[in-house]
Structures are given as C-alpha cells and as structure tokens.
Amino acid sequence: MASTRQPAVAGRFYAGDEPSLRKQVKAAFAHEIGPGSVPTPAAGSPDIAGVVAPHAGLPFSGPVAAHSYAALAESGTPETVVIVGPNHTGVGAAVAVPGDDEWRTPLGSVPIDKGLRDRIVAETDASLDDRAHASEHAAEVQLPFLQHLYDDLAVLPISLRRQDADVAQALGDVLETHAGEGAVVIASSDFTHYEPHEVAIDRDELALDRIDATDPAGLIETVEREGLSVCGYGAIAAMLWASGADSQVDVLAHATSGDTAGSRDEVVGYASVAVRDGASEAA
C-alpha cells in the first residue's frame, strides 16, 4: 500500500477543498498582477529547465507564481518536477527527500519520482527524512499549480536546512546529470521579508541581478554579504547550477505582497523567473 504524505497547509496557505482550490488557482492566473489567463500546456518536453516561484499563501504570492507556471505550460509538459525549497521549520536532515510514495492535496495525489530520489541520496548528502517535510510548506504550495495544469507527472520535493554553496552546487550537479530531458527544477523561494515595499523591491534586485546573470555562487555571496532575507537562496542556486552555465534567464514578474493582497508598510517580495536550456535557445 502506498505511503501518502497528507497536506500540511491546506485550508491555510491555499483552499482546503477541490472546487475552492481550483477557483483560487484560476484567480491567481487572472489577477491583475498575474499572466492573465490559465494556459493550455504544450505537448513535448519543455525547453524550460527551471523556474523560481514564490511559496506564500496563494492570495499573496499566487499571482506572481502563476507567471512561472504559465511560462512552463507554454514551454511543454514535464515528466518530473523537482521542487527544491528551504526548510522553514528547522526540523530534519540538512538535505531531505521524502520517504513517502506520493503527496496529496485537495486536487489528488502526485507520485514521488523514486528513481531520481535514490540517485540523489546515493550521490549527495541528502537523506530520506519525512520529518523535514511533515509541516513544511515550500514544496506543498507549488503542487496545486502543477496539478491544475498537468494530469500526469511525478515530483520530487527536496528540503534544504543547509543552503551553502557546497550543498547547492552538489545538488545542482546531480540534478543536471540525472534529472534528464523532460524534467524541470522549481526553486521555491520568497524574497525580501518584512520591509517597506520600496526597500523590498530594491533589495530583491540585488539578488535578481545575480540570478539574471546565471551566477549561483554570486547569488549566495550577495545574500550573505548584504544580509538579504531571500529564504530559498540555496534552492535558487541549486536550480541555476542544475540548468547549466549556458542557460538563458528571463525575469517574468517581480512584485510584493503590497501589490497583491496587503499593506505596503511591511511586505514580502516575490519574483517569477524562467531559466531556459541554452542548447534549446540556440537551436
């Protein structure tokens, strides 16, 4: 019998029943900050190798996240989606993959890519550790977008309690080697936390500049030097390393919670980024 990880933040970060959740996802695409409409996924392997998508509650970050998912859907249909995010709870292994067979949301269950999981455990410091994922939202809030768009795909959530360059590069290198054609890496991350809107936008740009330059090491160095509160900086760096040095970066959207659903006095920054395979761009 399959081992199923039940949703931890349904009813809080996103709606707790299927009709309401589908309505919420559609509203994120249609929002004035969003891409405008729900796309029809293209057939074939996507030329997008990775994206950055935020992971706050859908009313706040959903319209920005929808840009990444619109670009992904228009690019193609992945077979496996690896979702790398920070460990907000501080519980569990430094790099943790789930031992469960599938993850559930109100939209149904998604299988875990066990083969890729086993390779990551064998070739990095990652551990099978469901404790790290039990209450963590960074990967879970990405699933409703994927489930709404795609009928058949596997996922592999990876939770990072350590986000230094050694961890991020080792993970990125293994993903680049083993994820294969038809796989996409989602870096789940918010940007500046709890600053005024204008301050958050300016500080976010310091990180986005390094992302736009495809400079994962520089991103980590900038976050550490400037004291940026980009919660998933190691996840973003791992995605960039996995995508390859010749990849093409497109910053699709940049906004804050003050633009989507709250006050501008104290905001969280959100960005949507697509990273396309350099070989595909050249072809």
JOFENSUL-V720671 format. One record per run of one state. SS is the DSSP state (h for helix, s for strand, l for the rest). FROM is the first residue (numbers start at 1). TO is the last residue. If there is no record, write none. Layout:
BEGIN
<<SS & FROM & TO> <SS & FROM & TO>>
END
This chain:
BEGIN
<<l & 1 & 3> <s & 4 & 5> <l & 6 & 9> <s & 10 & 10> <l & 11 & 13> <s & 14 & 14> <l & 15 & 17> <h & 18 & 30> <l & 31 & 47> <s & 48 & 53> <l & 54 & 57> <h & 58 & 75> <l & 76 & 79> <s & 80 & 86> <l & 87 & 94> <s & 95 & 97> <l & 98 & 101> <s & 102 & 105> <l & 106 & 107> <s & 108 & 112> <l & 113 & 113> <h & 114 & 123> <l & 124 & 126> <s & 127 & 128> <l & 129 & 130> <h & 131 & 134> <l & 135 & 139> <h & 140 & 149> <l & 150 & 153> <s & 154 & 160> <l & 161 & 164> <h & 165 & 178> <l & 179 & 182> <s & 183 & 188> <l & 189 & 192> <s & 193 & 195> <l & 196 & 196> <h & 197 & 212> <l & 213 & 215> <h & 216 & 226> <l & 227 & 232> <h & 233 & 243> <l & 244 & 247> <s & 248 & 256> <h & 257 & 260> <l & 261 & 266> <s & 267 & 276> <l & 277 & 277> <h & 278 & 282> <l & 283 & 283>>
END
